[in-house]
Amino acid sequence: MLDLTFGFKALGALVALVMAGGLLRVKIQSRSRLPLPPGPPGHWLLGNAFPKEKQSQQFAEWINTYGPIISLRIGPKVMIIIGRHQESVDIMEKEGGLLADRPRAVAAGEILSAGLRMILAPAGEQFRRLRKAAHTHLQAKAAESYAPIQMNAVRDVISDILDNPKEHQAAVNRYAASVVLRVMYGKSTPTAVDAPEIIIIHKMLKRFQNLMRPGALLVERFPIIRYLPGYTTELEEWRREESQLFHDQLNRVSKELASGKAGPSFSRYLLENQSSHKLSDEEMAYLAGSLFGAGSDTTAVAIMVVIMAAACYPKAQEKVQEELDTVVGRDRAPTLDDYGSLPQVEAFMLECLRWRPVTTLGFAHRALTDIPYQKDICIPKGAIVFGNHWAISRDPNVYPNPDKFDPERWLDSEGKIREDLKFPSYGFGRRICPGRHIANRSIFINLVLLFWSFKITEDPENPIDQSGFVDGVIAHPKRFAARFEPRFGDEASLRAVMAKYGEGL
């Protein structure tokens, strides 16, 4: 017992020395550069106290108080939060090359993922290889080839809602999982509930997102803690489970490829081009697996927000339906070929992504060098930098009356999508989401077919809580009720249309 007590005292002393050294380093560095952005005061040793809930919203409040760019301290580390649109463009986009790095992620990156997750990979040769492989196969032109997969899956969304409208969120989860499984592995799944891969991946995603919350784990402030006996036991078990799933999926595609039975998929592309992309088996397994998990989760959330917004804002929904009736008509159902010819639809999509961002805080970047800004502040080399999506989405100078759901803000005087208005739904610079083109097409086809098929309304007995989202890296809507009334004819007529939807693709 005495040895254990002494060990913890020694560890505490070592941590204090590390912290003091870090603080001294920050103080010395600050003398040779412009000052840090302002921010709330913190403890002289521990830094700022991080909110345990709704971090992005608390950061947004601090931004309202201290300015568009604020600085915090997390132990000896400096954290920069950017919370306004123009500043995010100036720094996260125009200086994107200087922010292409990721900060060290001990729990999620090093222990759980063994340094193999692209989203956490530091800038360098490995990240360039992974990024090139992902972007080559998921670019805009390649995304068009997945139209049959997406249209077959969205047909099932309509049928599932007709069968059981109370489970509309489950129908959306099934859609996203089915599409991403097909894209990544060439495999479909009958339902989100019944597929073991989906059950496991959602459990893993929850773990990963909990580990990624800023300030959640002391080991991120003081990595030496990982060497405490037993500290990493659970994380290493999660790592084995995750690795097994990702390798099983890749190995299945490899066997199908060898037997000539493999359909088109991202995994098949990786296996066939392994030498040119210079990827190891481990890198391929994690690249496909992590994209599978992230893609299915974020796409489902975005579609749920579309349903929520439609029910809560019937006039905005009616404008989209008027456009659909004019451009598409009632003689056929809309398809992905209508993408680009429905500005009201696109405006509704863009406003959903702004109104309730899928990732409210975004993912951390790391400054590769000092980044002066407007000659009066400096983002120091090594700083952790966030573009706070929630705060940016509430920038009143760019999005007037930001809490109002207003798709019209995205349209110019001629009813076309504005070229001068953007929102960073998929991240910034070289770290932008490689699957964004597929995700946009998934949101589009679900929106147009849902709005063409149904009038979506709130259930008066169960009003929707528009702030009802699970707090986390991904802002999942809590369970909410909605009513779906077929717009043309009766339920049998809509089922008949869906039975033939996508034929000939």
TORDOMAR-194953 format. One record per residue (C-alpha): residue number from 1; residue in one letter; chain; x, y, z. Coordinates in nm, 3 decimals. Example, Ala and Ser with C-alpha at 12.3 -4.5 7.8 and 13.67 -1.06 7.14 Angstrom:
! TORDOMAR-194953
   n res chain    east   north      up
   1   A     A   1.230  -0.450   0.780
   2   S     A   1.367  -0.106   0.714
This chain:
! TORDOMAR-194953
   n res chain    east   north      up
   1   M     A   0.000   0.000   0.000
   2   L     A   0.291   0.233   0.087
   3   D     A   0.455   0.164  -0.250
   4   L     A   0.130   0.240  -0.430
   5   T     A   0.088   0.566  -0.237
   6   F     A   0.445   0.665  -0.312
   7   G     A   0.395   0.579  -0.677
   8   F     A   0.095   0.807  -0.707
   9   K     A   0.281   1.085  -0.525
  10   A     A   0.572   1.044  -0.765
  11   L     A   0.335   1.044  -1.058
  12   G     A   0.168   1.359  -0.923
  13   A     A   0.503   1.532  -0.890
  14   L     A   0.600   1.430  -1.242
  15   V     A   0.269   1.555  -1.382
  16   A     A   0.319   1.886  -1.202
  17   L     A   0.666   1.920  -1.351
  18   V     A   0.535   1.842  -1.699
  19   M     A   0.259   2.099  -1.656
  20   A     A   0.493   2.362  -1.521
  21   G     A   0.733   2.297  -1.807
  22   G     A   0.454   2.328  -2.056
  23   L     A   0.333   2.653  -1.901
  24   L     A   0.685   2.792  -1.899
  25   R     A   0.725   2.696  -2.265
  26   V     A   0.399   2.872  -2.356
  27   K     A   0.509   3.182  -2.161
  28   I     A   0.853   3.191  -2.324
  29   Q     A   0.707   3.141  -2.670
  30   S     A   0.449   3.415  -2.614
  31   R     A   0.727   3.672  -2.565
  32   S     A   0.852   3.622  -2.919
  33   R     A   0.522   3.652  -3.099
  34   L     A   0.196   3.839  -3.114
  35   P     A  -0.040   3.771  -2.823
  36   L     A  -0.284   3.484  -2.813
  37   P     A  -0.650   3.557  -2.886
  38   P     A  -0.847   3.659  -2.577
  39   G     A  -1.047   3.405  -2.379
  40   P     A  -1.199   3.321  -2.042
  41   P     A  -0.959   3.307  -1.746
  42   G     A  -0.846   2.965  -1.629
  43   H     A  -0.659   2.803  -1.343
  44   W     A  -0.290   2.895  -1.342
  45   L     A  -0.191   2.527  -1.347
  46   L     A  -0.482   2.324  -1.485
  47   G     A  -0.604   2.572  -1.744
  48   N     A  -0.969   2.622  -1.834
  49   A     A  -1.252   2.413  -1.694
  50   F     A  -1.428   2.252  -1.989
  51   P     A  -1.806   2.218  -1.985
  52   K     A  -1.918   1.858  -1.953
  53   E     A  -2.224   1.915  -2.173
  54   K     A  -2.297   2.122  -2.484
  55   Q     A  -1.936   2.224  -2.527
  56   S     A  -1.983   2.386  -2.868
  57   Q     A  -2.269   2.601  -2.734
  58   Q     A  -2.063   2.712  -2.433
  59   F     A  -1.773   2.794  -2.662
  60   A     A  -2.017   2.995  -2.876
  61   E     A  -2.117   3.197  -2.568
  62   W     A  -1.752   3.270  -2.492
  63   I     A  -1.705   3.378  -2.853
  64   N     A  -1.995   3.620  -2.814
  65   T     A  -1.817   3.761  -2.508
  66   Y     A  -1.450   3.761  -2.607
  67   G     A  -1.451   3.782  -2.985
  68   P     A  -1.457   3.569  -3.304
  69   I     A  -1.138   3.381  -3.208
  70   I     A  -1.074   3.275  -2.851
  71   S     A  -0.795   3.087  -2.675
  72   L     A  -0.821   2.835  -2.394
  73   R     A  -0.570   2.625  -2.206
  74   I     A  -0.603   2.251  -2.160
  75   G     A  -0.320   2.167  -1.921
  76   P     A  -0.001   2.289  -2.090
  77   K     A  -0.165   2.300  -2.434
  78   V     A  -0.317   2.599  -2.611
  79   M     A  -0.657   2.555  -2.776
  80   I     A  -0.798   2.801  -3.028
  81   I     A  -1.171   2.815  -3.108
  82   I     A  -1.279   2.997  -3.424
  83   G     A  -1.645   3.090  -3.416
  84   R     A  -1.720   3.325  -3.703
  85   H     A  -1.755   3.262  -4.075
  86   Q     A  -1.500   3.506  -4.218
  87   E     A  -1.234   3.412  -3.966
  88   S     A  -1.289   3.043  -4.042
  89   V     A  -1.242   3.112  -4.414
  90   D     A  -0.932   3.327  -4.358
  91   I     A  -0.764   3.078  -4.127
  92   M     A  -0.912   2.729  -4.179
  93   E     A  -0.938   2.753  -4.559
  94   K     A  -0.683   3.009  -4.682
  95   E     A  -0.423   2.880  -4.435
  96   G     A  -0.545   2.522  -4.467
  97   G     A  -0.200   2.387  -4.543
  98   L     A  -0.072   2.518  -4.211
  99   L     A  -0.361   2.345  -4.031
 100   A     A  -0.349   2.011  -4.212
 101   D     A  -0.213   1.839  -3.902
 102   R     A  -0.407   1.674  -3.622
 103   P     A  -0.319   1.707  -3.253
 104   R     A  -0.211   1.399  -3.069
 105   A     A  -0.508   1.182  -2.968
 106   V     A  -0.375   0.934  -2.714
 107   A     A  -0.690   0.736  -2.635
 108   A     A  -0.879   0.742  -2.967
 109   G     A  -0.583   0.767  -3.202
 110   E     A  -0.288   0.582  -3.051
 111   I     A  -0.450   0.320  -2.827
 112   L     A  -0.792   0.253  -2.983
 113   S     A  -0.690   0.298  -3.349
 114   A     A  -0.318   0.215  -3.336
 115   G     A  -0.247   0.522  -3.550
 116   L     A  -0.452   0.389  -3.843
 117   R     A  -0.759   0.617  -3.855
 118   M     A  -0.733   0.868  -4.137
 119   I     A  -0.942   1.127  -3.955
 120   L     A  -0.681   1.137  -3.676
 121   A     A  -0.366   1.077  -3.883
 122   P     A  -0.105   1.350  -3.842
 123   A     A   0.007   1.544  -4.149
 124   G     A   0.268   1.350  -4.337
 125   E     A   0.331   1.068  -4.578
 126   Q     A   0.076   0.824  -4.432
 127   F     A  -0.202   1.083  -4.433
 128   R     A  -0.126   1.175  -4.796
 129   R     A  -0.151   0.810  -4.903
 130   L     A  -0.478   0.752  -4.719
 131   R     A  -0.629   1.079  -4.840
 132   K     A  -0.535   1.015  -5.202
 133   A     A  -0.691   0.667  -5.197
 134   A     A  -1.012   0.795  -5.038
 135   H     A  -1.058   1.102  -5.256
 136   T     A  -0.979   0.919  -5.580
 137   H     A  -1.263   0.672  -5.533
 138   L     A  -1.513   0.903  -5.361
 139   Q     A  -1.479   1.216  -5.573
 140   A     A  -1.783   1.386  -5.729
 141   K     A  -1.777   1.192  -6.057
 142   A     A  -1.734   0.858  -5.882
 143   A     A  -2.023   0.941  -5.648
 144   E     A  -2.261   0.943  -5.946
 145   S     A  -2.198   0.573  -6.002
 146   Y     A  -2.367   0.491  -5.671
 147   A     A  -2.706   0.624  -5.786
 148   P     A  -2.866   0.276  -5.821
 149   I     A  -2.760   0.183  -5.466
 150   Q     A  -2.900   0.505  -5.321
 151   M     A  -3.227   0.490  -5.515
 152   N     A  -3.292   0.128  -5.421
 153   A     A  -3.227   0.211  -5.055
 154   V     A  -3.444   0.525  -5.048
 155   R     A  -3.734   0.327  -5.195
 156   D     A  -3.712   0.110  -4.885
 157   V     A  -3.727   0.423  -4.663
 158   I     A  -4.067   0.512  -4.808
 159   S     A  -4.191   0.154  -4.770
 160   D     A  -4.060   0.131  -4.413
 161   I     A  -4.237   0.454  -4.316
 162   L     A  -4.561   0.332  -4.471
 163   D     A  -4.527   0.012  -4.268
 164   N     A  -4.435   0.183  -3.941
 165   P     A  -4.420   0.565  -3.937
 166   K     A  -4.327   0.571  -3.569
 167   E     A  -3.994   0.413  -3.661
 168   H     A  -3.895   0.669  -3.925
 169   Q     A  -3.557   0.723  -3.759
 170   A     A  -3.485   0.349  -3.776
 171   A     A  -3.576   0.358  -4.146
 172   V     A  -3.323   0.635  -4.202
 173   N     A  -3.056   0.447  -4.006
 174   R     A  -3.123   0.144  -4.224
 175   Y     A  -3.086   0.354  -4.540
 176   A     A  -2.752   0.503  -4.436
 177   A     A  -2.610   0.172  -4.319
 178   S     A  -2.723  -0.012  -4.630
 179   V     A  -2.578   0.245  -4.869
 180   V     A  -2.245   0.277  -4.694
 181   L     A  -2.209  -0.102  -4.660
 182   R     A  -2.266  -0.136  -5.033
 183   V     A  -2.028   0.149  -5.119
 184   M     A  -1.752   0.030  -4.885
 185   Y     A  -1.787  -0.347  -4.916
 186   G     A  -2.036  -0.424  -5.193
 187   K     A  -2.269  -0.573  -4.933
 188   S     A  -2.632  -0.493  -4.854
 189   T     A  -2.804  -0.550  -4.523
 190   P     A  -3.173  -0.636  -4.471
 191   T     A  -3.234  -0.405  -4.174
 192   A     A  -3.024  -0.186  -3.950
 193   V     A  -3.142  -0.384  -3.648
 194   D     A  -3.066  -0.731  -3.783
 195   A     A  -2.722  -0.670  -3.932
 196   P     A  -2.449  -0.762  -3.680
 197   E     A  -2.204  -0.527  -3.852
 198   I     A  -2.434  -0.233  -3.784
 199   I     A  -2.487  -0.322  -3.420
 200   I     A  -2.113  -0.345  -3.364
 201   I     A  -2.022  -0.033  -3.563
 202   H     A  -2.270   0.185  -3.375
 203   K     A  -2.131   0.059  -3.044
 204   M     A  -1.780   0.142  -3.165
 205   L     A  -1.882   0.485  -3.289
 206   K     A  -2.028   0.572  -2.950
 207   R     A  -1.702   0.474  -2.783
 208   F     A  -1.494   0.671  -3.032
 209   Q     A  -1.706   0.984  -2.998
 210   N     A  -1.687   0.973  -2.619
 211   L     A  -1.308   0.951  -2.637
 212   M     A  -1.294   1.249  -2.877
 213   R     A  -1.470   1.503  -2.654
 214   P     A  -1.222   1.783  -2.569
 215   G     A  -1.116   1.765  -2.206
 216   A     A  -1.297   1.437  -2.144
 217   L     A  -0.987   1.235  -2.054
 218   L     A  -0.695   1.337  -1.836
 219   V     A  -0.462   1.124  -2.049
 220   E     A  -0.498   1.375  -2.333
 221   R     A  -0.357   1.647  -2.110
 222   F     A  -0.090   1.424  -1.958
 223   P     A  -0.010   1.123  -2.182
 224   I     A   0.216   0.967  -1.921
 225   I     A  -0.099   0.847  -1.743
 226   R     A  -0.142   0.577  -2.008
 227   Y     A   0.143   0.385  -1.844
 228   L     A  -0.045   0.340  -1.517
 229   P     A  -0.107  -0.035  -1.470
 230   G     A  -0.444  -0.133  -1.614
 231   Y     A  -0.529   0.210  -1.754
 232   T     A  -0.544   0.096  -2.117
 233   T     A  -0.693  -0.251  -2.063
 234   E     A  -1.045  -0.162  -2.178
 235   L     A  -0.921   0.051  -2.468
 236   E     A  -0.703  -0.234  -2.593
 237   E     A  -1.000  -0.472  -2.579
 238   W     A  -1.205  -0.225  -2.783
 239   R     A  -0.916  -0.202  -3.027
 240   R     A  -0.911  -0.579  -3.083
 241   E     A  -1.287  -0.588  -3.138
 242   E     A  -1.275  -0.299  -3.385
 243   S     A  -0.978  -0.437  -3.576
 244   Q     A  -1.143  -0.778  -3.604
 245   L     A  -1.456  -0.628  -3.760
 246   F     A  -1.265  -0.416  -4.011
 247   H     A  -1.039  -0.705  -4.116
 248   D     A  -1.329  -0.949  -4.144
 249   Q     A  -1.507  -0.716  -4.386
 250   L     A  -1.197  -0.659  -4.598
 251   N     A  -1.109  -1.029  -4.600
 252   R     A  -1.458  -1.115  -4.723
 253   V     A  -1.416  -0.880  -5.020
 254   S     A  -1.070  -1.024  -5.085
 255   K     A  -1.212  -1.378  -5.103
 256   E     A  -1.495  -1.265  -5.331
 257   L     A  -1.242  -1.092  -5.555
 258   A     A  -1.033  -1.408  -5.577
 259   S     A  -1.339  -1.613  -5.675
 260   G     A  -1.461  -1.357  -5.928
 261   K     A  -1.776  -1.277  -5.726
 262   A     A  -1.685  -0.931  -5.594
 263   G     A  -1.905  -0.644  -5.700
 264   P     A  -1.781  -0.285  -5.723
 265   S     A  -1.688  -0.131  -5.388
 266   F     A  -1.431   0.091  -5.220
 267   S     A  -1.265  -0.214  -5.061
 268   R     A  -1.235  -0.385  -5.397
 269   Y     A  -1.077  -0.067  -5.535
 270   L     A  -0.825  -0.063  -5.249
 271   L     A  -0.736  -0.430  -5.296
 272   E     A  -0.692  -0.391  -5.672
 273   N     A  -0.481  -0.077  -5.630
 274   Q     A  -0.294  -0.163  -5.312
 275   S     A   0.052  -0.137  -5.467
 276   S     A  -0.010   0.196  -5.640
 277   H     A  -0.146   0.353  -5.321
 278   K     A   0.123   0.182  -5.110
 279   L     A  -0.120   0.079  -4.838
 280   S     A  -0.069  -0.204  -4.590
 281   D     A  -0.347  -0.451  -4.514
 282   E     A  -0.396  -0.277  -4.179
 283   E     A  -0.427   0.065  -4.343
 284   M     A  -0.680  -0.062  -4.597
 285   A     A  -0.891  -0.231  -4.332
 286   Y     A  -0.904   0.081  -4.117
 287   L     A  -0.955   0.320  -4.407
 288   A     A  -1.264   0.134  -4.531
 289   G     A  -1.388   0.054  -4.179
 290   S     A  -1.362   0.403  -4.036
 291   L     A  -1.524   0.558  -4.345
 292   F     A  -1.805   0.303  -4.315
 293   G     A  -1.873   0.397  -3.955
 294   A     A  -1.849   0.772  -3.994
 295   G     A  -2.041   0.781  -4.323
 296   S     A  -2.341   0.585  -4.203
 297   D     A  -2.369   0.782  -3.879
 298   T     A  -2.345   1.137  -4.017
 299   T     A  -2.566   1.071  -4.319
 300   A     A  -2.845   0.930  -4.102
 301   V     A  -2.830   1.231  -3.870
 302   A     A  -2.855   1.477  -4.161
 303   I     A  -3.164   1.302  -4.302
 304   M     A  -3.331   1.296  -3.959
 305   V     A  -3.279   1.673  -3.936
 306   V     A  -3.451   1.709  -4.276
 307   I     A  -3.758   1.526  -4.139
 308   M     A  -3.754   1.732  -3.819
 309   A     A  -3.732   2.061  -4.011
 310   A     A  -4.011   1.957  -4.250
 311   A     A  -4.246   1.880  -3.961
 312   C     A  -4.160   2.196  -3.768
 313   Y     A  -4.164   2.437  -4.064
 314   P     A  -4.458   2.342  -4.290
 315   K     A  -4.436   2.656  -4.506
 316   A     A  -4.075   2.579  -4.601
 317   Q     A  -4.180   2.222  -4.679
 318   E     A  -4.466   2.348  -4.898
 319   K     A  -4.228   2.562  -5.107
 320   V     A  -4.017   2.255  -5.182
 321   Q     A  -4.328   2.055  -5.271
 322   E     A  -4.451   2.330  -5.503
 323   E     A  -4.118   2.315  -5.685
 324   L     A  -4.134   1.935  -5.704
 325   D     A  -4.487   1.947  -5.846
 326   T     A  -4.377   2.201  -6.109
 327   V     A  -4.043   2.052  -6.213
 328   V     A  -4.101   1.680  -6.154
 329   G     A  -4.480   1.655  -6.157
 330   R     A  -4.696   1.370  -6.041
 331   D     A  -4.649   1.132  -6.331
 332   R     A  -4.308   1.018  -6.205
 333   A     A  -4.114   1.018  -5.881
 334   P     A  -3.799   1.233  -5.852
 335   T     A  -3.458   1.073  -5.905
 336   L     A  -3.095   1.170  -5.871
 337   D     A  -3.109   1.294  -6.230
 338   D     A  -3.305   1.590  -6.088
 339   Y     A  -3.003   1.696  -5.880
 340   G     A  -2.911   2.053  -5.977
 341   S     A  -3.251   2.146  -6.118
 342   L     A  -3.431   2.198  -5.786
 343   P     A  -3.291   2.508  -5.609
 344   Q     A  -3.561   2.507  -5.338
 345   V     A  -3.458   2.151  -5.250
 346   E     A  -3.091   2.245  -5.237
 347   A     A  -3.169   2.553  -5.026
 348   F     A  -3.367   2.338  -4.779
 349   M     A  -3.071   2.095  -4.759
 350   L     A  -2.819   2.371  -4.699
 351   E     A  -3.033   2.530  -4.432
 352   C     A  -3.077   2.196  -4.251
 353   L     A  -2.699   2.148  -4.241
 354   R     A  -2.656   2.500  -4.103
 355   W     A  -2.956   2.506  -3.868
 356   R     A  -2.857   2.186  -3.688
 357   P     A  -2.494   2.102  -3.777
 358   V     A  -2.418   1.730  -3.774
 359   T     A  -2.088   1.795  -3.597
 360   T     A  -2.140   2.097  -3.375
 361   L     A  -1.776   2.147  -3.276
 362   G     A  -1.596   1.983  -3.566
 363   F     A  -1.266   1.798  -3.542
 364   A     A  -0.941   1.937  -3.409
 365   H     A  -0.662   2.066  -3.630
 366   R     A  -0.306   2.142  -3.520
 367   A     A  -0.106   2.445  -3.627
 368   L     A   0.217   2.342  -3.801
 369   T     A   0.366   2.689  -3.750
 370   D     A   0.277   3.026  -3.603
 371   I     A  -0.019   3.179  -3.786
 372   P     A  -0.045   3.558  -3.735
 373   Y     A  -0.390   3.704  -3.796
 374   Q     A  -0.471   4.068  -3.871
 375   K     A  -0.141   4.180  -3.715
 376   D     A  -0.273   4.169  -3.360
 377   I     A  -0.304   3.803  -3.257
 378   C     A  -0.121   3.479  -3.326
 379   I     A  -0.224   3.116  -3.335
 380   P     A   0.092   2.955  -3.199
 381   K     A   0.269   2.658  -3.349
 382   G     A   0.135   2.337  -3.197
 383   A     A  -0.198   2.490  -3.093
 384   I     A  -0.513   2.276  -3.116
 385   V     A  -0.753   2.460  -3.348
 386   F     A  -1.129   2.406  -3.383
 387   G     A  -1.363   2.564  -3.632
 388   N     A  -1.674   2.561  -3.410
 389   H     A  -1.955   2.471  -3.652
 390   W     A  -2.227   2.568  -3.407
 391   A     A  -2.084   2.914  -3.341
 392   I     A  -2.016   2.972  -3.712
 393   S     A  -2.372   2.871  -3.796
 394   R     A  -2.492   3.144  -3.554
 395   D     A  -2.280   3.423  -3.708
 396   P     A  -2.537   3.704  -3.737
 397   N     A  -2.329   3.895  -3.991
 398   V     A  -2.350   3.608  -4.241
 399   Y     A  -2.673   3.434  -4.139
 400   P     A  -2.912   3.708  -4.017
 401   N     A  -3.155   3.589  -3.752
 402   P     A  -2.947   3.271  -3.727
 403   D     A  -3.181   3.071  -3.505
 404   K     A  -3.459   3.100  -3.763
 405   F     A  -3.497   2.814  -4.009
 406   D     A  -3.494   3.004  -4.339
 407   P     A  -3.401   2.822  -4.662
 408   E     A  -3.463   3.144  -4.856
 409   R     A  -3.135   3.283  -4.723
 410   W     A  -2.956   3.053  -4.968
 411   L     A  -3.135   3.187  -5.278
 412   D     A  -3.056   3.500  -5.481
 413   S     A  -3.307   3.739  -5.638
 414   E     A  -3.347   3.504  -5.936
 415   G     A  -3.423   3.201  -5.718
 416   K     A  -3.082   3.039  -5.777
 417   I     A  -2.843   2.911  -5.513
 418   R     A  -2.616   3.192  -5.396
 419   E     A  -2.250   3.150  -5.481
 420   D     A  -2.139   3.391  -5.208
 421   L     A  -2.283   3.199  -4.912
 422   K     A  -2.125   2.884  -4.772
 423   F     A  -2.122   2.676  -4.456
 424   P     A  -1.844   2.430  -4.359
 425   S     A  -2.072   2.128  -4.311
 426   Y     A  -1.797   1.882  -4.404
 427   G     A  -1.495   2.042  -4.243
 428   F     A  -1.209   2.256  -4.365
 429   G     A  -0.916   2.256  -4.604
 430   R     A  -0.724   1.935  -4.660
 431   R     A  -0.923   1.766  -4.383
 432   I     A  -1.259   1.804  -4.557
 433   C     A  -1.471   1.487  -4.553
 434   P     A  -1.388   1.269  -4.856
 435   G     A  -1.739   1.121  -4.863
 436   R     A  -1.922   1.454  -4.887
 437   H     A  -2.036   1.403  -5.248
 438   I     A  -2.204   1.071  -5.166
 439   A     A  -2.351   1.221  -4.848
 440   N     A  -2.500   1.519  -5.034
 441   R     A  -2.661   1.291  -5.290
 442   S     A  -2.803   1.074  -5.011
 443   I     A  -2.956   1.375  -4.836
 444   F     A  -3.095   1.501  -5.167
 445   I     A  -3.262   1.178  -5.278
 446   N     A  -3.416   1.120  -4.934
 447   L     A  -3.544   1.477  -4.918
 448   V     A  -3.703   1.480  -5.265
 449   L     A  -3.864   1.139  -5.236
 450   L     A  -3.993   1.201  -4.883
 451   F     A  -4.139   1.541  -4.977
 452   W     A  -4.280   1.410  -5.305
 453   S     A  -4.441   1.116  -5.124
 454   F     A  -4.560   1.266  -4.796
 455   K     A  -4.687   1.572  -4.619
 456   I     A  -4.482   1.559  -4.301
 457   T     A  -4.631   1.716  -3.988
 458   E     A  -4.583   1.725  -3.614
 459   D     A  -4.789   1.499  -3.393
 460   P     A  -4.994   1.746  -3.182
 461   E     A  -4.984   1.507  -2.889
 462   N     A  -4.604   1.472  -2.911
 463   P     A  -4.453   1.806  -3.017
 464   I     A  -4.095   1.800  -3.140
 465   D     A  -3.822   1.937  -2.917
 466   Q     A  -3.611   2.122  -3.173
 467   S     A  -3.320   2.123  -2.927
 468   G     A  -3.357   1.753  -2.853
 469   F     A  -3.017   1.624  -2.958
 470   V     A  -2.780   1.386  -2.783
 471   D     A  -2.473   1.580  -2.677
 472   G     A  -2.160   1.447  -2.845
 473   V     A  -1.915   1.479  -3.134
 474   I     A  -2.204   1.385  -3.365
 475   A     A  -2.531   1.559  -3.266
 476   H     A  -2.785   1.275  -3.289
 477   P     A  -3.152   1.378  -3.273
 478   K     A  -3.333   1.219  -2.985
 479   R     A  -3.638   1.011  -3.067
 480   F     A  -3.915   1.235  -3.206
 481   A     A  -4.260   1.176  -3.352
 482   A     A  -4.381   1.285  -3.697
 483   R     A  -4.682   1.212  -3.914
 484   F     A  -4.654   1.107  -4.279
 485   E     A  -4.960   1.159  -4.499
 486   P     A  -4.936   1.033  -4.862
 487   R     A  -4.970   1.331  -5.096
 488   F     A  -5.101   1.151  -5.406
 489   G     A  -5.387   0.908  -5.376
 490   D     A  -5.387   0.655  -5.099
 491   E     A  -5.122   0.440  -4.935
 492   A     A  -5.174   0.159  -5.190
 493   S     A  -5.102   0.397  -5.478
 494   L     A  -4.776   0.511  -5.321
 495   R     A  -4.671   0.152  -5.261
 496   A     A  -4.736   0.076  -5.626
 497   V     A  -4.512   0.365  -5.734
 498   M     A  -4.237   0.251  -5.499
 499   A     A  -4.259  -0.105  -5.629
 500   K     A  -4.144   0.019  -5.970
 501   Y     A  -3.909   0.294  -5.848
 502   G     A  -3.556   0.264  -5.982
 503   E     A  -3.638   0.002  -6.242
 504   G     A  -3.398   0.001  -6.534
 505   L     A  -3.106   0.144  -6.337
